[in-house]
Amino acid sequence: MIKHLKSSHAYKSFRLFGKNLRKTIKRYTFRRKLEKNVPVFIFQMGKVASSSIFSSLKNQYTGAVGHAHHIGEDNWMSMELHHWSLNNKPIKIISLIREPIGRDVSAFFQLFEDYTGSLFKDSNHTTDELRSFFLNNIDHNKTLSWFDDNIKTHFGIDVYSEPFPEDGHLTLSRKNISLLVLRFDLDDSKKESLIRDFLGFQEFKIKRRNLSSKKNYYNTYKDFQTNVKLPDEYLDKICNSKYFTHFFPKDEITKVRSKWETKK
C-alpha cells in the first residue's frame, strides 16, 4: 500500500511541491539577510577546507553567507551574490588556496566515482591504475587557472597583481568588493583571527566538518600520498605554474616536488 502510494503521481507532485517551497523559503530568507549585513561569499576551488568556514559562518554571522566553487545556474547562492556585486553593493569574498598537487589528489578521492567509473567501496584498483586515473582523468589546469577563471572574470580582481606575503594571507579590494585570500594550511586560530578582522565580526569560531580522516577511502588516500610517484613532465607543469610560484615560496615548491618525484 505504502509502496504504491509513493509511486503515485499525486505523491510525487506533493514531494516536488514541498521541495520547491523549501527552495523558495531559503531564497526569501537569504535575500532578507542580504540587507542585514555585508554578505560573505566563500568562493574558491574545492578541497581547501572551505565547507568548515562556510558552515561556521552560516551559523554565527547575521548577514547572508554563500558558498560555491563556480558561478552558475546550478548554484543559486552564487548567482544571487554575483548579481548583488554587479549592482555595486558591498560584498566580502573569502578564498582559500592549497598546494595544487595535494588539492588535486584530495579532489580525486572525493570524486572517486567520477574519475574512475566505480564506487570506492566496489573498486579494487591497483596503485598503478589509480595513478593513471589521477594523471589522465583530472583537468589539472582547473586548479592552476581557478583565480583567473573565477575571481578575475566575475569580480575583476587580479590576485597576481601583488606579491603574496609569506605569512599566508592577503586582502585585495576593488570598488565594492573586498577579497581575503588565505592559505588552507594556516592554523584554525589564525584563520579565525583573519576572518574576524576582515568582517569586523569578533565572535567567529571554526567548527570542523567534511574531514578526509572520516572518509571510507582514507587509508587508500594516505597510501597514494606515501607511495605514488609522478612523472617529471607533470611535475614541471605544476611546479612552474603561475599559481604555484605566486602563492608558495621556492623551498616549499621544492619540498612538494621532492615528495612526488622518482628518486634518481
MARMAR-675190 format. One line per 10 residues: number of its first residue (from 1); for each residue z, x, y of N, C-alpha, C. Coordinates in Angstrom, 1 decimal, always signed. Atoms other than C-alpha are relative to their C-alpha. Layout:
NUM) Z X Y Z X Y Z X Y | ...
***
This chain:
1) +0.0 +0.8 -1.2 +0.0 +0.0 +0.0 +0.0 +0.9 +1.3 | -0.1 -0.9 -1.2 +1.1 +2.7 +2.5 -1.3 +0.9 +0.1 | +1.2 -0.8 -0.1 -1.9 +4.9 +1.5 -1.2 -0.8 +0.5 | +1.1 +0.9 -0.4 -4.3 +2.0 +2.0 +0.1 -0.2 +1.5 | -0.2 +0.2 -1.4 -2.7 +1.3 +5.4 -0.4 +1.2 +0.9 | +0.3 -1.2 -0.8 -3.1 +4.9 +6.6 -1.5 +0.3 +0.1 | +1.5 -0.2 +0.0 -6.8 +4.9 +5.7 -0.7 -1.1 +0.8 | +0.7 +1.1 -0.7 -7.5 +1.7 +7.6 -0.4 +0.3 +1.4 | +0.6 -0.3 -1.3 -9.5 +1.6 +10.8 +1.1 -0.3 +1.1 | -1.1 +0.3 -1.0 -6.6 -0.1 +12.7 +1.0 +1.1 +0.2
11) -1.0 -1.1 +0.0 -4.1 +2.6 +11.7 -0.6 +1.2 +0.7 | +0.6 -1.2 -0.6 -6.5 +5.4 +12.7 -0.2 -0.2 +1.5 | +0.2 +0.3 -1.4 -7.2 +3.7 +16.0 +1.3 +0.0 +0.8 | -1.3 +0.0 -0.6 -3.5 +3.3 +16.7 +0.5 +1.4 +0.2 | -0.4 -1.4 -0.1 -2.9 +7.0 +15.9 -0.7 +0.7 +1.2 | +0.8 -0.6 -1.1 -5.7 +8.0 +18.3 +0.5 -0.4 +1.3 | -0.6 +0.5 -1.3 -4.3 +5.8 +21.0 +1.2 +0.7 +0.4 | -1.3 -0.7 -0.2 -0.9 +7.4 +20.6 -0.2 +1.4 +0.5 | +0.3 -1.4 -0.3 -2.4 +10.9 +20.7 -0.5 +0.1 +1.5 | +0.5 +0.0 -1.4 -4.4 +10.1 +23.9 +1.0 -0.3 +1.1
21) -1.1 +0.4 -0.9 -1.4 +8.5 +25.5 +0.9 +1.2 +0.3 | -0.8 -1.2 -0.2 +0.7 +11.6 +24.9 -0.7 +1.1 +0.9 | +0.7 -1.0 -0.8 -2.0 +13.8 +26.4 +0.0 -0.4 +1.5 | +0.0 +0.6 -1.4 -2.2 +11.5 +29.5 +1.4 +0.3 +0.6 | -1.3 -0.2 -0.5 +1.6 +11.7 +29.9 +0.2 +1.5 +0.4 | -0.2 -1.4 -0.3 +1.6 +15.5 +29.6 -0.8 +0.5 +1.2 | +0.8 -0.4 -1.2 -1.2 +15.9 +32.2 +0.7 -0.6 +1.3 | -0.6 +0.6 -1.2 +0.6 +13.5 +34.6 +1.3 +0.8 +0.3 | -1.2 -0.7 -0.3 +3.9 +15.4 +34.2 -0.4 +1.4 +0.6 | +0.4 -1.4 -0.4 +2.1 +18.8 +34.6 -0.5 -0.1 +1.5
31) +0.6 +0.1 -1.3 +0.3 +17.6 +37.8 +1.2 -0.3 +1.0 | -1.1 +0.2 -0.9 +3.6 +16.4 +39.3 +0.8 +1.3 +0.2 | -0.7 -1.3 -0.2 +5.2 +19.8 +38.6 -0.8 +1.0 +0.9 | +0.8 -0.9 -0.8 +2.3 +21.5 +40.4 +0.5 -0.1 +1.5 | -0.4 +0.2 -1.3 +3.7 +20.1 +43.6 +1.5 +0.4 +0.3 | -1.4 -0.3 -0.2 +7.3 +21.1 +43.0 +0.3 +1.5 +0.3 | -0.2 -1.5 -0.2 +7.0 +24.9 +43.0 -1.4 +0.7 -0.3 | +1.2 -0.7 +0.2 +4.3 +27.5 +42.9 -0.3 +0.1 -1.5 | +0.3 -0.1 +1.4 +2.6 +27.2 +39.5 -0.2 +1.4 -0.6 | +0.1 -1.3 +0.7 +2.7 +30.0 +37.0 -1.0 -0.1 -1.2
41) +1.0 +0.0 +1.1 -0.2 +30.9 +34.7 +0.2 +1.2 -0.8 | -0.1 -1.1 +0.9 +0.5 +33.1 +31.7 -1.4 +0.1 -0.6 | +1.4 -0.1 +0.3 -3.1 +34.3 +31.3 -0.4 +1.4 -0.4 | +0.2 -1.4 +0.6 -4.0 +37.2 +29.0 -0.7 -0.1 -1.3 | +0.6 +0.0 +1.3 -5.7 +38.2 +25.8 +1.2 -0.3 -1.0 | -1.0 +0.4 +1.0 -3.9 +37.1 +22.6 +0.7 +1.2 -0.6 | -0.8 -1.0 +0.7 -1.2 +39.1 +20.7 +0.6 +1.0 +0.9 | -0.7 -0.9 -0.9 +0.6 +40.6 +23.6 +1.4 -0.6 +0.4 | -1.4 +0.6 -0.1 +3.9 +38.6 +23.2 +0.1 -1.0 +1.2 | +0.0 +1.0 -1.2 +2.8 +36.0 +25.9 +0.7 -1.3 -0.4
51) -0.6 +1.3 +0.4 +4.0 +33.0 +23.9 +1.5 -0.1 +0.2 | -1.4 -0.1 -0.2 +7.6 +34.1 +24.2 +0.3 -0.2 +1.5 | -0.2 +0.1 -1.4 +7.3 +34.4 +28.0 -0.4 -1.4 +0.4 | +0.4 +1.3 -0.4 +5.4 +31.1 +28.3 +1.1 -1.1 -0.4 | -1.0 +1.0 +0.4 +7.9 +29.1 +26.2 +1.3 +0.1 +0.7 | -1.3 -0.2 -0.7 +10.9 +30.6 +28.0 -0.2 -0.5 +1.4 | +0.2 +0.5 -1.4 +9.4 +29.9 +31.5 -0.1 -1.5 +0.0 | +0.2 +1.5 +0.0 +8.4 +26.4 +30.5 +1.3 -0.7 -0.1 | -1.3 +0.7 +0.2 +12.0 +25.6 +29.6 +0.9 +0.3 +1.2 | -0.9 -0.4 -1.0 +13.5 +27.3 +32.6 -0.5 -0.1 +1.5
61) +0.6 +0.1 -1.3 +11.1 +27.1 +35.6 -0.3 -1.4 +0.4 | +0.2 +1.4 -0.4 +10.9 +24.0 +37.7 -1.4 -0.4 +0.3 | +1.4 +0.3 -0.3 +7.2 +24.3 +38.5 -0.8 -0.1 -1.2 | +0.9 +0.1 +1.1 +4.2 +23.9 +36.3 -0.3 +1.4 -0.6 | +0.2 -1.3 +0.7 +3.7 +26.7 +33.7 -1.1 -0.3 -1.0 | +1.1 +0.1 +0.9 +0.4 +27.1 +31.9 -0.2 +1.3 -0.8 | +0.2 -1.1 +0.9 -0.7 +29.4 +29.1 -1.4 -0.1 -0.6 | +1.4 +0.0 +0.5 -4.3 +30.4 +28.0 -0.4 +1.4 -0.2 | +0.7 -1.3 +0.2 -6.4 +33.3 +26.7 -1.4 +0.0 +0.6 | +1.2 +0.2 -0.7 -9.5 +31.9 +28.4 +0.0 -1.3 +0.7
71) +0.1 +1.2 -0.8 -10.5 +29.2 +30.8 -1.2 -0.8 -0.6 | +1.0 +0.8 +0.6 -12.4 +26.3 +29.2 +0.5 -1.4 -0.3 | -0.3 +1.4 +0.2 -12.5 +22.6 +28.4 +1.0 -0.2 -1.2 | -0.9 +0.1 +1.1 -10.6 +23.2 +25.2 +1.5 +0.3 +0.3 | -1.4 -0.3 -0.5 -7.5 +24.2 +27.2 +0.1 -0.7 +1.4 | -0.1 +0.7 -1.3 -6.8 +21.6 +29.9 +0.9 +0.6 +1.0 | -0.8 -0.7 -0.9 -4.0 +23.6 +31.4 -0.7 +1.0 +0.8 | +0.8 -1.0 -0.7 -6.4 +26.4 +32.2 -0.9 -0.6 +1.0 | +0.9 +0.7 -0.9 -8.8 +24.0 +33.8 +0.8 -0.5 +1.3 | -0.9 +0.5 -1.1 -6.0 +22.4 +35.9 +0.4 +1.1 +1.0
81) -0.5 -1.1 -0.9 -4.7 +25.7 +37.2 -1.2 +0.8 +0.7 | +1.1 -0.6 -0.6 -8.1 +27.2 +37.8 -0.5 -0.8 +1.2 | +0.4 +1.0 -1.0 -9.1 +24.1 +39.8 +1.0 +0.1 +1.2 | -1.0 -0.1 -1.0 -5.8 +24.4 +41.7 -0.2 +1.3 +0.9 | +0.3 -1.2 -0.8 -6.6 +28.0 +42.7 -1.2 -0.1 +0.8 | +1.2 +0.2 -0.8 -10.1 +27.1 +43.8 +0.2 -0.8 +1.3 | -0.3 +0.8 -1.2 -8.6 +24.7 +46.3 +0.9 +0.7 +0.9 | -0.8 -0.9 -0.9 -6.8 +27.7 +47.9 +1.5 -0.4 +0.0 | -1.4 +0.2 +0.1 -3.4 +26.6 +46.7 +0.6 +1.2 -0.7 | -0.6 -1.2 +0.5 -0.9 +29.3 +45.8 +0.2 -0.1 -1.5
91) -0.2 -0.1 +1.5 -0.7 +30.4 +42.1 +0.5 +1.4 -0.3 | -0.5 -1.3 +0.5 +1.1 +33.2 +40.3 -0.4 +0.2 -1.4 | +0.5 -0.3 +1.3 -0.5 +34.8 +37.3 +0.7 +1.2 -0.6 | -0.6 -1.1 +0.7 +1.2 +36.9 +34.7 -0.9 +0.4 -1.2 | +0.9 -0.4 +1.0 -0.9 +39.0 +32.4 +0.5 +1.3 -0.6 | -0.6 -1.1 +0.7 +0.3 +41.4 +29.7 -1.1 +0.9 -0.6 | +0.9 -0.9 +0.6 -1.5 +44.5 +28.4 +0.6 +0.7 -1.2 | -0.5 -0.7 +1.2 -1.3 +46.2 +25.0 -1.0 +1.0 -0.4 | +0.9 -1.1 +0.6 -2.7 +49.3 +23.4 -1.1 -0.7 -0.9 | +1.0 +0.8 +0.6 -6.1 +48.0 +22.2 -0.2 +0.0 -1.5
101) +0.2 +0.0 +1.4 -6.2 +49.1 +18.6 +1.1 -0.8 -0.7 | -1.1 +0.8 +0.5 -2.7 +47.7 +17.9 -0.2 -1.4 +0.2 | +0.2 +1.4 -0.3 -3.6 +44.5 +19.6 -1.1 -0.6 -0.9 | +1.0 +0.5 +0.9 -6.8 +44.1 +17.5 +0.4 -0.1 -1.4 | -0.5 +0.1 +1.3 -5.0 +44.8 +14.3 +0.9 -1.2 -0.2 | -0.9 +1.2 +0.0 -2.4 +42.2 +15.1 -0.8 -1.3 +0.0 | +0.9 +1.2 +0.0 -5.1 +39.7 +16.0 -0.7 -0.2 -1.3 | +0.7 +0.1 +1.2 -6.9 +40.5 +12.8 +0.8 -0.8 -1.1 | -0.9 +0.7 +1.0 -3.9 +39.4 +10.7 +0.4 -1.4 +0.4 | -0.4 +1.3 -0.5 -3.0 +36.5 +12.9 -1.2 -1.0 -0.3
111) +1.2 +0.8 +0.3 -6.6 +35.1 +12.4 -0.7 +0.4 -1.3 | +0.5 -0.6 +1.2 -7.0 +36.4 +8.9 -1.1 -0.8 -0.6 | +1.0 +0.9 +0.6 -9.0 +33.4 +7.6 -1.3 +0.1 +0.7 | +1.3 -0.1 -0.8 -11.5 +33.6 +10.5 -0.7 +1.3 -0.3 | +0.7 -1.3 +0.1 -12.2 +37.3 +9.9 -0.3 +0.4 -1.5 | +0.3 -0.4 +1.4 -12.1 +37.4 +6.0 -0.6 -1.1 -0.8 | +0.5 +1.2 +0.7 -13.1 +33.9 +5.0 +0.9 -0.5 -1.1 | -0.9 +0.5 +1.0 -10.0 +33.3 +2.9 +1.4 +0.0 +0.6 | -1.4 +0.0 -0.4 -6.4 +32.3 +3.5 +0.8 +1.2 -0.5 | -0.7 -1.2 +0.4 -4.0 +35.2 +3.3 +0.7 -0.2 -1.4
121) -0.7 +0.3 +1.2 -2.0 +33.5 +0.5 -0.9 +0.0 -1.2 | +1.0 +0.0 +1.1 -5.2 +33.2 -1.6 -0.8 +1.3 -0.1 | +0.9 -1.2 +0.0 -6.6 +36.6 -0.9 +0.6 +1.1 -0.9 | -0.5 -1.2 +0.8 -6.4 +39.8 -3.0 -0.9 +1.2 +0.4 | +0.9 -1.0 -0.5 -8.4 +42.2 -0.8 +0.6 +1.4 -0.1 | -0.5 -1.4 +0.0 -8.1 +46.0 -1.2 +0.1 +0.5 +1.4 | -0.2 -0.6 -1.3 -7.2 +48.2 +1.7 -1.3 +0.3 +0.6 | +1.3 -0.4 -0.5 -10.8 +49.4 +2.0 -0.8 -1.3 +0.5 | +0.6 +1.2 -0.4 -12.0 +45.8 +2.1 +0.5 -0.5 +1.4 | -0.7 +0.4 -1.3 -9.5 +44.9 +4.9 -0.5 +0.9 +1.1
131) +0.5 -0.9 -1.0 -10.6 +48.0 +6.8 -1.4 -0.4 +0.4 | +1.3 +0.4 -0.3 -14.2 +46.9 +6.5 -0.1 -1.3 +0.8 | -0.1 +1.3 -0.8 -13.4 +43.3 +7.7 +0.4 +0.3 +1.4 | -0.5 -0.3 -1.3 -11.5 +44.8 +10.6 -1.0 +0.6 +0.9 | +1.0 -0.7 -0.8 -14.3 +47.1 +11.8 -1.2 -0.8 +0.3 | +1.3 +0.7 -0.2 -17.2 +44.7 +11.3 +0.1 -1.4 +0.4 | -0.1 +1.4 -0.3 -15.9 +41.2 +11.9 +0.7 -0.3 +1.3 | -0.7 +0.2 -1.3 -13.9 +41.6 +15.1 -0.9 +0.5 +1.1 | +0.6 -0.5 -1.2 -15.5 +41.8 +18.5 +0.9 +0.8 +0.8 | -0.9 -0.9 -0.6 -13.7 +44.8 +19.7 -0.2 +0.2 +1.5
141) +0.2 +0.0 -1.4 -15.3 +44.6 +23.1 +0.8 -1.0 +0.8 | -0.7 +1.1 -0.6 -13.4 +41.4 +23.8 +1.3 +0.5 +0.7 | -1.2 -0.6 -0.6 -10.2 +43.3 +24.4 -0.3 +0.9 +1.2 | +0.3 -1.0 -1.0 -11.8 +46.1 +26.4 -0.5 -0.7 +1.3 | +0.6 +0.6 -1.2 -13.6 +43.7 +28.8 +0.7 -1.3 +0.5 | -0.7 +1.3 -0.3 -11.0 +40.9 +29.0 +0.3 -0.2 +1.5 | -0.3 +0.2 -1.5 -9.9 +41.6 +32.6 -1.2 -0.3 +0.8 | +1.2 +0.2 -0.8 -13.4 +41.8 +34.0 -0.5 -1.4 -0.3 | +0.6 +1.3 +0.4 -14.5 +38.7 +32.0 +0.9 -1.2 +0.4 | -0.9 +1.1 -0.2 -11.5 +36.6 +32.9 +0.7 +0.1 +1.4
151) -0.7 -0.1 -1.3 -9.3 +37.8 +35.8 -0.9 +0.2 +1.2 | +0.9 -0.3 -1.1 -12.1 +39.2 +37.9 -1.0 -1.2 +0.2 | +1.0 +1.1 -0.1 -14.6 +36.4 +37.1 +0.6 -1.2 +0.5 | -0.5 +1.3 -0.4 -12.3 +33.5 +37.6 +0.9 +0.0 +1.2 | -1.0 -0.1 -1.1 -9.8 +34.8 +40.2 -0.3 +1.0 +1.0 | +0.4 -1.0 -1.0 -11.6 +37.6 +42.0 +0.8 +1.2 +0.2 | -0.9 -1.2 -0.1 -9.0 +40.3 +41.3 -0.5 +1.0 -0.9 | +0.4 -1.1 +0.8 -10.2 +43.6 +40.1 +1.2 +0.9 -0.3 | -1.2 -0.7 +0.3 -7.3 +45.2 +38.2 -0.3 +1.5 +0.0 | +0.3 -1.4 +0.1 -9.2 +48.5 +38.1 -0.1 +0.6 +1.4
161) +0.2 -0.5 -1.4 -9.3 +48.8 +41.9 +1.2 +0.9 +0.5 | -1.1 -0.8 -0.3 -5.9 +50.5 +42.0 +0.5 +0.7 -1.3 | -0.5 -0.7 +1.2 -4.3 +53.1 +39.7 +1.2 -0.8 -0.6 | -1.1 +0.7 +0.7 -1.9 +51.6 +37.1 +1.2 +0.9 -0.1 | -1.2 -0.9 +0.0 +1.6 +53.1 +37.5 +0.5 +0.3 -1.4 | -0.5 -0.5 +1.3 +3.2 +55.0 +34.7 +1.2 -0.9 -0.5 | -1.1 +0.8 +0.4 +6.2 +52.6 +34.8 -0.4 -1.3 -0.6 | +0.5 +1.1 +0.8 +4.0 +49.9 +33.3 -0.1 -1.3 +0.6 | +0.2 +1.3 -0.7 +3.6 +47.2 +35.9 -0.6 +0.2 +1.3 | +0.7 -0.1 -1.3 +1.6 +46.4 +39.0 -0.2 -1.5 +0.4
171) +0.3 +1.3 -0.6 +1.3 +43.4 +41.3 -1.2 +0.2 +1.0 | +1.2 +0.1 -0.9 -2.0 +42.6 +43.0 -0.1 -1.4 +0.6 | +0.2 +1.3 -0.6 -2.9 +39.8 +45.4 -1.4 -0.1 +0.6 | +1.3 +0.3 -0.6 -6.0 +38.1 +46.7 +0.1 -1.4 +0.5 | -0.2 +1.3 -0.6 -5.7 +35.2 +49.2 +1.2 -0.7 -0.5 | -1.1 +0.9 +0.5 -3.7 +32.5 +47.5 +0.5 +0.4 -1.4 | -0.3 -0.4 +1.3 -3.4 +34.4 +44.2 +0.8 +1.2 -0.1 | -0.8 -1.2 +0.3 -0.7 +36.8 +43.0 -0.1 +0.3 -1.5 | +0.1 -0.4 +1.4 -1.1 +38.7 +39.8 +1.0 +1.1 -0.4 | -0.9 -1.0 +0.6 +1.6 +40.6 +37.8 -0.6 +0.4 -1.3
181) +0.5 -0.6 +1.2 +0.2 +42.9 +35.2 +1.1 +0.9 -0.6 | -1.1 -0.8 +0.6 +2.8 +44.4 +32.8 -0.3 +0.3 -1.4 | +0.2 -0.5 +1.3 +2.9 +46.3 +29.6 +0.8 -0.8 -1.0 | -0.6 +0.7 +1.2 +3.6 +44.5 +26.3 +1.2 +0.7 -0.5 | -1.1 -0.7 +0.6 +6.0 +47.2 +25.2 +1.2 +0.3 +0.9 | -1.2 -0.1 -0.8 +8.4 +47.1 +28.1 +1.1 -0.7 -0.6 | -1.2 +0.7 +0.5 +11.9 +46.1 +27.2 +0.1 -1.4 +0.6 | -0.1 +1.4 -0.5 +12.6 +42.4 +27.5 +0.8 -0.1 +1.3 | -0.8 +0.1 -1.2 +15.3 +43.1 +30.1 -0.8 +0.5 +1.2 | +0.8 -0.5 -1.1 +12.7 +45.0 +32.2 -1.0 -1.1 +0.3
191) +0.9 +1.1 -0.3 +10.2 +42.1 +31.8 +0.6 -1.1 +0.7 | -0.7 +1.1 -0.7 +12.8 +39.6 +32.8 +0.2 +0.3 +1.5 | -0.2 -0.4 -1.4 +13.6 +41.6 +35.9 -1.2 -0.1 +0.9 | +1.3 +0.0 -0.7 +10.0 +42.0 +36.9 -0.5 -1.5 +0.3 | +0.5 +1.4 -0.2 +9.2 +38.3 +36.4 +1.0 -0.8 +1.0 | -0.9 +0.6 -1.0 +12.4 +37.2 +38.3 -0.4 +0.4 +1.4 | +0.4 -0.4 -1.4 +11.3 +39.3 +41.3 -1.4 -0.6 +0.4 | +1.3 +0.6 -0.2 +7.7 +38.1 +41.0 +0.0 -1.4 +0.4 | +0.0 +1.4 -0.2 +8.6 +34.5 +41.0 +1.1 -0.4 +1.0 | -1.2 +0.3 -0.8 +11.8 +34.7 +43.1 +0.9 -1.0 -0.7
201) -0.7 +1.0 +0.9 +13.5 +32.9 +40.2 +1.0 +0.8 -0.8 | -1.0 -0.9 +0.5 +16.8 +34.5 +39.3 +0.7 -0.3 -1.4 | -0.7 +0.5 +1.2 +17.7 +32.6 +36.1 -0.8 +0.3 -1.3 | +0.9 -0.1 +1.1 +14.9 +33.8 +33.8 +0.5 +0.9 -1.1 | -0.4 -0.8 +1.2 +15.7 +35.0 +30.2 -1.1 -0.3 -1.0 | +1.1 +0.2 +1.1 +13.1 +35.6 +27.4 +0.7 -0.3 -1.3 | -0.4 +0.4 +1.4 +13.7 +33.9 +24.1 -1.2 +0.3 -0.9 | +1.1 -0.5 +0.8 +11.6 +35.5 +21.4 -0.5 -1.1 -1.0 | +0.6 +0.9 +1.0 +9.1 +33.5 +19.2 -1.3 +0.6 -0.4 | +1.2 -0.5 +0.6 +6.0 +34.0 +17.1 +0.0 +1.5 -0.4
211) -0.1 -1.4 +0.4 +7.2 +37.3 +15.7 -0.8 +0.3 -1.3 | +0.8 -0.4 +1.1 +5.0 +39.2 +13.3 +0.9 +0.2 -1.2 | -0.9 -0.3 +1.1 +8.0 +40.1 +11.2 +0.3 -1.3 -0.8 | -0.3 +1.3 +0.7 +8.4 +36.4 +10.2 -1.3 -0.5 -0.7 | +1.2 +0.5 +0.6 +4.8 +36.0 +9.0 -0.2 +0.4 -1.4 | +0.1 -0.3 +1.4 +3.8 +35.9 +5.4 -0.9 +1.3 -0.3 | +0.9 -1.2 +0.1 +1.3 +38.8 +6.0 +0.7 +1.3 +0.4 | -0.6 -1.2 -0.7 +3.9 +41.2 +7.5 -0.1 +1.3 -0.8 | +0.0 -1.3 +0.8 +4.1 +43.7 +4.6 -1.4 +0.6 -0.1 | +1.4 -0.5 +0.0 +0.3 +44.0 +4.3 -0.4 +0.5 +1.3
221) +0.3 -0.5 -1.4 +0.1 +44.3 +8.1 +0.6 +1.4 +0.2 | -0.7 -1.3 -0.2 +2.6 +47.2 +8.1 -0.7 +1.0 -0.9 | +0.7 -0.9 +0.9 +0.8 +48.8 +5.1 -1.3 +0.4 +0.7 | +1.3 -0.3 -0.7 -2.5 +48.6 +7.1 +0.2 +1.0 +1.1 | -0.3 -0.9 -1.1 -0.9 +50.2 +10.1 +0.3 +1.4 -0.5 | -0.5 -1.3 +0.5 +0.5 +53.0 +7.9 -1.1 +0.8 -0.6 | +0.9 -0.8 +0.9 -2.4 +53.9 +5.6 -1.4 +0.0 +0.4 | +1.4 +0.1 -0.4 -5.7 +52.8 +7.2 -0.4 +1.1 +1.0 | +0.6 -1.0 -0.9 -7.8 +55.5 +8.9 -1.3 -0.6 +0.5 | +1.1 +0.7 -0.6 -10.6 +54.5 +11.3 -1.0 +1.1 +0.4
231) +1.1 -1.0 -0.3 -14.0 +56.3 +12.0 +0.0 +0.5 +1.4 | +0.1 -0.6 -1.3 -14.5 +58.7 +14.8 -0.8 -0.8 +1.0 | +0.8 +0.8 -0.9 -17.2 +56.6 +16.3 +0.7 -1.2 +0.7 | -0.8 +1.1 -0.5 -14.9 +53.6 +16.7 +1.1 +0.5 +0.9 | -1.1 -0.5 -0.8 -12.0 +55.7 +18.0 -0.6 +0.6 +1.3 | +0.6 -0.5 -1.3 -14.3 +57.4 +20.6 -0.2 -1.2 +0.9 | +0.3 +1.2 -0.9 -15.4 +54.0 +21.9 +1.3 -0.6 +0.6 | -1.3 +0.6 -0.5 -11.8 +52.6 +22.2 +0.7 +1.0 +0.9 | -0.8 -0.9 -0.8 -10.1 +55.7 +23.4 -0.6 +0.5 +1.3 | +0.6 -0.4 -1.3 -12.7 +56.5 +26.1 -0.4 -1.2 +0.8
241) +0.3 +1.2 -0.8 -12.9 +52.9 +27.3 +0.7 -0.1 +1.3 | -0.6 +0.2 -1.4 -12.2 +51.9 +30.9 +1.3 -0.6 -0.1 | -1.2 +0.7 +0.2 -9.5 +49.6 +29.7 +1.2 +1.0 -0.4 | -1.1 -0.9 +0.6 -7.5 +52.2 +27.6 +0.3 +1.1 +1.0 | -0.3 -1.2 -0.9 -7.9 +55.1 +30.1 +0.6 -0.4 +1.3 | -0.6 +0.5 -1.3 -6.9 +52.9 +33.1 +1.5 -0.3 -0.2 | -1.4 +0.5 +0.1 -3.7 +51.4 +31.7 +0.9 +0.9 -0.7 | -0.9 -0.9 +0.8 -2.4 +54.2 +29.5 -0.3 +1.4 +0.3 | +0.1 -1.5 -0.3 -1.7 +57.9 +30.1 -0.7 +0.7 -1.2 | +0.8 -0.7 +1.0 -3.7 +60.5 +28.2 +0.8 +0.3 -1.2
251) -0.8 -0.4 +1.2 -0.8 +61.6 +26.0 +0.2 -1.2 -1.0 | -0.1 +1.2 +0.9 -0.4 +58.0 +24.7 -1.3 -0.3 -0.7 | +1.3 +0.2 +0.7 -4.1 +57.7 +24.0 -0.2 +1.0 -1.1 | +0.1 -1.1 +1.0 -4.0 +61.0 +22.1 +0.9 -0.4 -1.2 | -0.9 +0.4 +1.0 -1.0 +59.7 +20.1 -0.6 -1.1 -0.9 | +0.6 +1.1 +0.7 -2.7 +56.5 +19.2 -1.2 +0.4 -0.9 | +1.2 -0.5 +0.7 -5.9 +58.3 +18.2 +0.5 +0.7 -1.3 | -0.4 -0.8 +1.1 -4.0 +60.7 +16.0 +0.6 -0.9 -1.1 | -0.5 +0.9 +1.0 -2.3 +57.8 +14.2 -1.1 -0.5 -0.9 | +1.0 +0.7 +0.8 -5.6 +56.3 +13.1 -1.1 +0.9 -0.5
261) +1.1 -0.9 +0.4 -7.9 +59.3 +12.7 +0.2 +0.7 -1.3 | -0.1 -0.8 +1.3 -8.6 +61.1 +9.4 +0.3 +1.4 +0.4 | -0.4 -1.4 -0.2 -6.8 +64.4 +9.4 -1.0 +1.0 -0.5 | +1.1 -0.9 +0.4 -9.3 +67.3 +9.3 +0.6 +1.4 -0.3
***
